[in-house]
Amino acid sequence: MTETREELKEKLAEMIRILAAGEILTLMKGHLSYRLPGTGEILILGHTHRSGKTLAGTTGADIVTIDLDGNLLDGSIHPPGEKFIHTCIYRKREDVGAVIHAHPHASMAFAVAGVQIIPVHHEAIALTPCVEILDYAGQIDTEETGMMVAEALKDRAALLLRGHGNVVVGSDPEEACCNAFELELNAKIQFQASLLGTPKAITREVIEKAPKPGQKPHRSASPWPYYRERYGRNGRQ
Ligand SMILES: [Zn+2]
């Protein structure tokens, strides 16, 4: 991204509106963040739901800047209490450029049941070899619990938080958003397949071609234009 800070905030706001329209971010909660490349600065959705504002109306003014310790650098609202999910992952993972924390329903069902998500959908190679569950159902609102999440994520793209939601990362916001949509789609397919039989993960051959951390998935093209087209009109103001 080569945009100005204000343009980046507007871009992230649009992504948040799209994630809300696509039911990845639900009940006015959840957040997306972006690490400005080469800096210790993080753009993150502020604590907007405290004032009753819905994510469908997110604007650039709702995005604030924090440092890697969670201190507010600019913006008129507080960062979310769960900012430690973001700061701790960025400190541990240099390959991560964007983080999403969300509570979408299908992922939640797996997190509640204690069943790992496996990559059953052919586009879900970012989820290899599986999405593990952190057995901690509380808020991630301290440095200590944030580091617990970062450790549990390992070098993977996603993690479930028991009874709470998920954490999804990418090298940039677009990739993180696509991974978040893919995780939820894969969860829905895995759940439906489990009613019919035993879901099988995509083949070892596909898994072995999966990208290393920081590499782009082997997709023919990013599916982001699809999500933007499908959900953008609802999400756009
Ligand atoms: Zn949460």
Residues whose N, C-alpha, C, O or C-beta is under 5 A from the ligand:
A	BS01	ZN	none
